[in-house]
Amino acid sequence: MSKKLFIPGPIDVSQDVLNCMATQVIGHRSEESSKLQEEISLKLQKVLYTKNTILLSTSSGTGLMEGSIRSCTSKRAAVFSCGSFGDRWYKIGVSNMVPVDLFKVELGQAISPEMVDKVLSTGKYDLITITHNETSTGIRNPIEAIGEVIKKYDDVIYCVDAVSSAGGMKIEVDKIGIDICITSVQKALGLPPGMAICTFSKKAVQRAKTVPYRGTYFDLLSIYKYIVDKNYQYPSTPSLSHMFALNFQLDQILKEGLDNRFLRHENMAKTVRNWAEDHFQIFTNKNYLSNTLTVIENTKKISISKLNEKLIDRGFEIANGYGELKEKTFRISHMGDYTVEDVVDLLNNINEILEL
Ligand code: PMP
């Protein structure tokens, strides 16, 4: 039986999008393929409010995280982490022999612009990473205020992991000054997993040119050059099926209207937050709440796995806490094409199961 997935990605994909995945394949060096990639790029530039080049990657988002820290760190990277996905950047840096330092805050708290300023003022770093929407804790980091700080440091590349927020929360890439903004398609964009996207600024291009060992598959400069020098091509064979589906889904997103889409996400978030306040407690610092997922403290000490088993019988699924927050918290996502009615339906089912 198919379920409604309220886990923070992947989420359900509309039948129309699934049908696009079944489009007959075209040659990846054809003009048709270039046109497809160009169309996708123009639409993504709208969704991400940027004029920067859009890079596609046939991988999940982690691939572009690896590509960005490896391709664009010349001196040393500063990773700011408020949870598991922030920590992932650090592990990626270390395993790629990128000089990197980790700066952490307590789980449930956000990275502050002051913290970033203090670290950058040492002059040791020329790339920083921030997780916009930390999927393990439900924090939305203040990427706009952090962007203001970074504007003081000309040589710093600003990388943002927007894997679980792009398409559901407004990210004005150019206004904020983000050099590399990464996302995956299986979350708020509402596609099956298997493709990742990032924006790539001129400054990032110049930096990558100075980095000698950028790897191969995730060498962002190579992906960029195929777009610029070869008219929207891709260095290897991309998932054309995803590209057909992404092109279609971006039309749907733009048809809905970006502001409407972001508001729908906000309204779904408010619905879940109100419910969480009534019956449990929100785990996350309330000044920095995500609009695509809510992390709830398990104040009633229920078995989250048992709740989920019962939900699955009813055709729904939510997510347990991530890593060390398992059973201590649970996560309800509200992203993609879901509506407030879908969320209310889920919450009513939880109420019935838990007799709330
Ligand atoms: N960053 C964040 C914030 C995420 O939520 C995830 C996936 N849960 C990732 C990175 C990794 O993305 P992917 O699974 O697409 O590689």
Residues whose N, C-alpha, C, O or C-beta is under 5 A from the ligand:
A	BS01	PMP	P8 S60 G61 T62 F85 N133 E134 T135 D161 V163 S164 S184
